[in-house]
Structures are given as structure tokens and as C-alpha cells.
Amino acid sequence: MIANQAFVNMMISQQGPSEYRYGNYIYDVVDADLLNFDGAATLANLLADPVTDNSLQAQVLQTGLLARSFNVDGANDTDFVNNFFAAKLEEVIIDPGPGGGVLPEPGTLAVLGFGLLSIGLMRRRPRARL
């Protein structure tokens, strides 16, 4: 994940063994609606606890990438689901990742280019008189 500069979002079901390996959602610093995630403050929380200081979330955050954890028990809550998707959209808009945003497919660009070329050629051709 780190080598590919990927965003990491983890749904964690419980505290315990998963904390050592992945992190703990209680340390995420974020608004109640899951927006405005603070990676630096979350990393500080994770590093302060010997249980989570070497977790995947801490390792990813140390590289400057984004790693968030969520309580999977919230997945059945409508507000959680709405806020989760709003938070994911916010992440993509604020930081679309390496290389910027998503580029259109080459076929789409070819069709657009052909259409513009056709319009240009039609404008240059003399019109027939009636």
C-alpha cells in the first residue's frame, strides 16, 4: 500500500488483536460527521499507545499518506453511511492522490478530437448556394 501510495480505509470490528496490526478507530481525529480528518493528530495518538504505535495505520500516516479506521459497527447506521461517503468524497477532492485527478480514457479523447476536427473542417468548406 505504501509503495503504491494508496489511501487506506479500514473497517475494524473490535479492539484487541486487530489494534496491533491495523490501528484503532478511537484514535482518529475527525469531526463527528467524519469530515476534516487530521492525519498528524491521529498519528500522534497512535504513536502514544504502544499497542498501536506500529500498526498499519501508523506506518501509512508516517509516510504522509492517508490511513483512516472506522468502527464497523457503524455500518448499519444511516448517518454513518452518509457521512462515510461524504468523507471519502472530501478526500478525493482535497487530495486526488499521485498524478492528480482521473484522466479520461484514450477512446474518449479520440472521439472528442474527431468531433472537433469535423466541426473545424465543416466551417472551412464553402457552402452550396441555392
C-alpha positions, -999 to 999 in steps of 0.1 A, spaced: 0 0 0 27 24 9 47 17 -23 16 23 -44 8 55 -24 -27 42 -17 -53 57 6 -61 31 33 -96 29 49 -101 1 74 -133 -10 90 -123 -25 123 -148 -47 142 -133 -47 176 -105 -38 198 -79 -64 207 -56 -82 183 -66 -61 154 -53 -29 171 -17 -43 170 -19 -50 133 -42 -23 119 -49 6 143 -78 18 163 -107 40 152 -109 57 186 -76 75 178 -88 91 145 -91 128 149 -121 138 129 -153 158 131 -184 140 143 -196 137 107 -163 121 97 -151 151 78 -119 171 83 -97 142 92 -64 152 109 -37 128 100 -10 144 121 -31 144 152 -42 108 146 -6 97 141 3 113 174 -25 94 191 -14 61 176 23 66 184 14 74 220 -1 40 226 24 10 225 -5 -11 213 -10 9 181 24 26 176 35 1 149 1 -6 134 -6 -4 96 -24 29 101 6 45 120 30 32 93 10 47 65 4 80 82 42 83 89 48 84 52 24 113 47 -3 92 31 -38 89 43 -49 60 66 -83 60 84 -100 35 105 -137 32 112 -159 12 136 -176 -15 115 -205 -15 139 -215 19 124 -220 3 90 -257 -3 99 -263 33 108 -277 55 80 -259 86 93 -226 67 94 -230 55 59 -239 90 46 -210 106 65 -186 79 54 -193 85 17 -191 123 22 -157 118 39 -144 97 11 -156 123 -15 -138 150 5 -106 130 5 -107 126 -33 -115 163 -39 -88 176 -15 -61 151 -24 -68 130 -56 -35 111 -50 -4 108 -71 -6 121 -106 -36 144 -99 -72 135 -108 -86 109 -131 -78 112 -167 -103 103 -195 -98 72 -215 -79 75 -248 -110 64 -267 -130 93 -252 -102 117 -262 -101 104 -297 -139 108 -302 -137 143 -288 -108 152 -311 -125 137 -341 -156 157 -334 -137 190 -330 -118 182 -362 -151 176 -381 -166 208 -369 -134 227 -380 -135 211 -414 -172 219 -419 -166 255 -412 -138 257 -438 -158 241 -466 -177 266 -488 -215 264 -485 -235 254 -516 -257 282 -529 -294 275 -536 
